[in-house]
Amino acid sequence: MAATVLAEHGVMMTAVSMAASPGRRARRCARPAPWWARFAVGAHRCVLTLAMLAITGLAGVAPASAQTPPELPAPASSAAEVLGASAEGAPVRVWNRTVVTLYAPFHGISPADRARSAGERIEGVIDKLKPTDIYTSWVESGSEQGVLVHGGNLMLFGLLPGDVEGGDRAALERAANQAVQVLRETVRERDASREPGLLLRGVGLSVLASVVLFALCWALMRVDRMLQRRLIAITHARLQLNIAGFDLRPLIWTLLRRLASLVRVAAMLFLGYLWLSFVLRQFPYTSPWGEVLGQYLVNTALDLGMGLVNQLPNLLTLVVIFLVTRGVVRLIGAWFRAVEAGTVTVGWLEAPTAVVTRRLVSALIWLFALIVAYPYIPGSNSDAFKGVTVFLGVMLSLGSAGIVNQVMSGLVVLYSRAVRTGDWVHVGDYEGAVLELGALSMKLVTRTREEVSVPNSVLSSSPMRNFTRQSRQEGLLLTVTVSVGYDTPWRQVDALLELAAARTSYLLKEPRPFVLHTALADYYIVYQLNAATAYPAIHVETEAELNRHIVDAFNEFGVQVMSPHFRRQPEQKVWVPPERWYEAPAAPPPRPEEHAPSPSGGPPAG
């Protein structure tokens, strides 16, 4: 077929020689390039380097796909199978443009070899061609047929039925005409690229676009700094987030700052993408890359817009679920706040536990709403989304065991009503006022003004002494133990201890202080003074003052506060004679009055 076609055009030897050595013929006919053409080549190379970096790194578009027009013909299914066509195809590229893609082999020549030979022939003569020199012709030889594309007197390449979809004459001529249009446009752009005015215009617009890009990036950085300072001020002044005893403001501030920086970087990348697409379109050689970058941006925006339109019903459903859930949470929250304020009284719920109960119920309602809304979240049915949710679920299951233990222990302590905020308690080695009951720990402020966090697991597993709960009605009993020898009247010791209690501040008059004799040891009697105070938080200071008054009272009346010990039997017995039983400050009890006999001689009037 090839010999017949070439014979018909009378250029057999010319075509064969040009096919064998197209580069040599081109170099012989080439003229020295002027200075502005050499400058254009240098500028093209610079922009070409930037385009390659951007296309492979920024845009993520493969160069092969970026250079393939959408109108190029696809291989035929039936004809390609008969002729042994390649499924991938071999593009014929000329001056960074894809003219046509070949799929069918021809007499042992693969599509890649056909495309490479065609490209070399075109590159060898393109500088001498005019747009009107390129045309097509239909040829047939026996059972073989096809379309030849000519450049003047030279056959550039041919199209076979296996190179196009359908394989009929109309499809072949349509594909050949498209290839001719690409070649003609390429010739025009190569001629235009040699014009100094067009080159200078492209360089000027590129420089102007670069200046605008720099100014916009600088403005974005300034806006980002101002926004971050504003976010810091708002976070510290207005935002109050305290969950389970943890201040979340630093976390929220960091999250907002990172989000603002991410938006700034995304905006700068978007501007850089637009700049690169604009600059590439200013030069004929790189114009296809710029068009592909712009088309990719437009297609992405269209895909996002169509995806948003398709997801509108689901988004509306999510909005309805959110509004209904928020309304229910607000309604229930209003009732719990009324219980907290005392406006509503419920026997099974107290004001301190109403706060935590409200938070728990709200969290459960939102969790149920999230479960209901999950199928309507865009992308929830994708494998990637499911994989991420499963991964997060496993992480939470493995990492939240300790947290769940703390939370459950805190709920046990809270709903058992063992402690409330403001109570003075003793847990383990720590004693102080309860500052806060959190989901994970309880905070205490000790007498030495230290803040101690006690984990809820410790509260549920260790004994806790609450000094406040039972002391609200009759006060907290303070006890002081004193041991005095048997030679001191016990009535006198009792009176001295009661006198010291009467002189001590913050001790209640009612119930009256009392003394217990807790032990009769070998050498002394153990006395225990019991006095009530209404201020458990200062019970240590009150006990210290009581001890001072006990020492002063015993010294005032000459009683020795000491526990004697004997190494040998004393010569005189250690005892208190009756006449010393009521030594000061003890007083004998009043004697019963003697009743006078009645006039009738009967029993005394009572």
Buried (B, 14 or more C-beta within 10 A) or exposed (E): BBEEBBEEBEBBEBBEEBBEEBEEBBEEEEEEEEEBBEBBEEBBEBBBEBBEEBBEEEBEBEBEEBBBBEEBBBBBEEBBEEBEBBEEBBBBBBBBBBBBBBBBBBEEEBBBBBBBBBBBBBBBBBBBBEBEBBBBBEBEEEEBBBBBBBBBEBBBBBBBBBBBBBBBBEBBBBBBBBBBBBBBEBBEBBBEBBBEEBBBEBBEBBEEBEEBBEEBBEEBEEBBEEBBEEBEEEBEEEEEEEEBBBEBBEEBBEEBBEEBEEBBEEBBEEBBBBBBBBBBBBBBBBBBBBBBBBBBBEEEEEEEEEEEEEBEEBEEBBEEBEEEBEEBBEEBBEBBBBBBEEEBEEEEBBBBBBBBBBBEBBEEBBEEBEEBBEEBBBEEEEEEBEEEEEEEEEEEEEEEEEEEBBBBBBBBBBEEEBBBEEBBBBBEEBBBBBBBBBBBBBBBBEBEEEEBBBBBBBBBEEEBEBBBBEBEEEBBBBEBEBBBBBBBBBBBBBBBBBBBBBBBEBBBEEEEBBBEEEEEEEEBBBBBBBBBBEBBBBBEEBBEBBBEBBEBBBEEBEBEBEBBEEEEEEEEEEEBEEEBEBBEBBEEEEEEEEEEEEEEEEEEEE
